[in-house]
C-alpha cells in the first residue's frame, strides 16, 4: 500500500497555496492515473479545482496519507515485511 506524505494540513493544497498555478499541459495530455479529469473541465485546470480533485485520492487509491507531516529526510523499503 503506498504512503503519501504531505507537509500541508489538507490533501492537495501544496500547489493551491501558490498565488497562480495551472497545469502546463492540457488536461487531455496529463490525466492522473485511474482518475481522468472530467470532460467538462477547461483545457488548463485552475489550482483550486486541481487541489479539490486530489483531496479524495487516499480513499480512491486505498493509500495511507499523512498530513501536516514534518520534513521527510529519507525512507526505505523492507522486502521481508513489504513496508
N, C-alpha and C positions, 0 to 999 in steps of 0.2 A: 504494500500500500504506500503510495507516495506521501511525503511530508512536505508541506508548503510552509515556509516561514516568512513572515512579513513584519516589519517594524511598526507599521501603522496599526491603529486600533480597529479599522474596518477593512474588509477584503476589497481590493480593487482601488483603494484611494491613493496609492502612491503617485500615480500619474495624475489623478484628479486634483491633487494639491498644487500642481503647477498651474500657472495662470493661463497658458494657451497650449493645449495639447490636442492633436488629432493624429489619426493613423497616416503614415506617409504613403501607404499603398491603399488602393481602393479595396473595399470590403470583399469583393468577389475574388480578389487575388490572395488575401491573407486571412482566411477564416480560421478560427480556433479549432483544434481537433475535436471532433464529435459534437461540436456546438456551433454550427454555422450561424452567421448573423441572419436575422430576418430579411426577407426580400424587400421589405418596405423601408429599410434603413437607407440613409443617404450614402453616397459613394465614399465620403470621408466622414468617419464617425467622430462626433464631438467627445471630449474627455469624460464628461459626466455620464453620458449614455454608455460609453465603454466601461467605466467603473461599475455602473449598475449591472452590466452584463456579466462581469466577473464575480459578483457577490455570491451567487448560488454555486459556484464552482466546487467547493468541498462536498456539498451534498450530491451534486450530479456525478462527480467522479469518485465518490466514496473515498476521499482522501482526508488525512489529518491536516489541519491548518492551525498554526499558532499565530495569533495576532499580538500586537504590542510586545513583540519579542526583542530582547537585547541583540546587539550586533552578533552575527554568526561568524566565528573565526575559523571554522573548519567542520568537517564531518567525515564519516567513514561508513562503509557497509560491511557487515559481517555475513559471509556466505552461510555459515553454520546456523545462525538464527534468522537469516533473511531480514535483518533490520539494520 
